[in-house]
């Protein structure tokens, strides 16, 4: 069993984040020592690693909850995990396309800007017209 501080250091995850995940039920049941402090098992730590990796990969808290449920389900079908991952990949690709379009628009506005001492600013004009 490890304390929350030990887990925090081992995973480079803030104590506050670990407490939050526990408070919202993302980690299942966490044991408590006689002093009330959380005590983490290797299984709890594995769940936290999974959550951390999932969050870095762009999965939401709810999606991470689904992944944890699948992780804990010994009868899971890998196709369920693959389906969740496929959805995330599609969403990330869509987001990348959106960001690329934003970059192109900003580059266009940037290139159109004289960048001189005049108050006329094509960047501000362009941004105020974009929706």
C-alpha positions as CSV (number, residue, x, y, z in Angstrom):
1,X,0.0,0.0,0.0
2,X,1.2,3.5,-0.9
3,X,0.2,6.9,0.4
4,X,-1.2,9.5,-1.8
5,X,2.1,11.4,-1.6
6,X,4.0,8.4,-2.7
7,X,1.7,7.8,-5.6
8,X,1.8,11.5,-6.6
9,X,5.5,11.4,-6.8
10,X,5.7,8.1,-8.6
11,X,3.2,9.2,-11.3
12,X,4.1,12.9,-11.4
13,X,0.5,13.6,-10.7
14,X,-0.7,16.3,-8.3
15,X,-2.3,15.1,-5.1
16,X,-5.3,17.3,-5.8
17,X,-5.9,15.5,-9.1
18,X,-5.7,12.1,-7.4
19,X,-8.1,13.2,-4.7
20,X,-10.5,14.5,-7.4
21,X,-10.4,11.2,-9.3
22,X,-11.2,9.4,-6.1
23,X,-13.9,11.8,-5.1
24,X,-15.8,11.4,-8.5
25,X,-15.5,7.6,-8.2
26,X,-13.1,7.1,-11.1
27,X,-10.9,4.8,-9.0
28,X,-13.4,2.6,-7.4
29,X,-12.8,1.8,-3.8
30,X,-9.7,3.2,-2.2
31,X,-8.7,1.8,1.2
32,X,-8.3,4.1,4.2
33,X,-5.8,3.8,6.9
34,X,-6.9,4.1,10.5
35,X,-6.0,7.8,10.4
36,X,-8.4,8.2,7.4
37,X,-5.6,8.6,4.8
38,X,-6.0,7.0,1.4
39,X,-4.0,3.9,0.8
40,X,-3.4,2.9,-2.8
41,X,-2.9,-0.7,-4.1
42,X,-0.9,-1.6,-7.2
43,X,-4.2,-2.0,-9.0
44,X,-5.2,1.6,-8.0
45,X,-1.9,2.9,-9.2
46,X,-2.4,1.0,-12.6
47,X,-5.8,2.7,-12.9
48,X,-4.2,6.1,-12.3
49,X,-1.5,5.4,-14.9
50,X,-4.2,4.5,-17.4
51,X,-6.2,7.6,-16.5
52,X,-3.1,9.8,-16.9
53,X,-2.3,8.3,-20.2
54,X,-5.9,8.5,-21.4
55,X,-6.1,12.2,-20.4
56,X,-2.8,13.0,-22.2
57,X,-4.2,11.3,-25.3
58,X,-7.3,13.5,-25.2
59,X,-9.9,11.3,-23.5
60,X,-12.4,13.1,-21.4
61,X,-13.1,12.2,-17.8
62,X,-16.2,10.3,-18.9
63,X,-14.3,8.5,-21.6
64,X,-11.6,7.7,-19.1
65,X,-14.3,6.2,-16.8
66,X,-15.3,3.9,-19.7
67,X,-11.7,2.9,-20.2
68,X,-11.3,2.1,-16.5
69,X,-14.5,0.0,-16.6
70,X,-13.2,-1.9,-19.5
71,X,-9.7,-2.2,-17.9
72,X,-11.4,-3.7,-14.8
73,X,-13.7,-6.0,-16.8
74,X,-11.9,-9.4,-17.3
75,X,-14.7,-10.3,-19.7
76,X,-14.3,-7.3,-21.9
77,X,-13.9,-7.6,-25.7
78,X,-10.9,-5.8,-27.1
79,X,-13.2,-4.6,-29.9
80,X,-14.9,-2.3,-27.3
81,X,-11.6,-0.7,-26.5
82,X,-10.7,-0.4,-30.1
83,X,-14.0,1.3,-30.9
84,X,-13.4,3.9,-28.2
85,X,-9.9,4.5,-29.5
86,X,-11.2,4.8,-33.1
87,X,-13.7,7.4,-32.1
88,X,-11.0,9.3,-30.3
89,X,-8.6,9.1,-33.3
90,X,-11.4,10.5,-35.6
91,X,-12.2,13.3,-33.1
92,X,-8.5,14.2,-32.8
93,X,-8.0,14.2,-36.6
94,X,-11.0,16.5,-36.9
95,X,-9.6,18.8,-34.3
96,X,-6.2,18.9,-36.1
97,X,-8.0,19.9,-39.3
98,X,-9.8,22.7,-37.4
99,X,-6.6,23.9,-35.9
100,X,-4.8,23.8,-39.3
101,X,-7.6,25.9,-40.8
102,X,-7.3,28.4,-37.9
103,X,-3.5,28.6,-38.5
104,X,-4.1,29.2,-42.2
105,X,-6.6,32.0,-41.5
106,X,-4.2,33.6,-38.9
107,X,-1.3,33.4,-41.4
108,X,-3.4,35.1,-44.0
109,X,-4.4,37.9,-41.7
110,X,-0.8,38.2,-40.4
111,X,0.6,38.4,-44.0
112,X,-2.0,41.1,-44.9
113,X,-1.0,43.3,-41.9
114,X,1.3,46.2,-42.7
115,X,2.7,46.1,-39.2
116,X,3.4,49.8,-39.3
117,X,2.5,52.8,-37.1
118,X,-1.0,53.3,-38.6
119,X,-4.0,52.4,-36.5
120,X,-5.6,50.4,-39.3
121,X,-5.1,46.7,-38.5
122,X,-6.1,44.0,-41.0
123,X,-5.7,41.4,-38.3
124,X,-8.2,43.0,-35.9
125,X,-10.5,43.7,-38.8
126,X,-10.3,40.1,-40.0
127,X,-10.8,38.6,-36.6
128,X,-13.8,40.8,-35.9
129,X,-15.5,39.5,-39.1
130,X,-14.7,35.8,-38.5
131,X,-17.2,33.6,-36.7
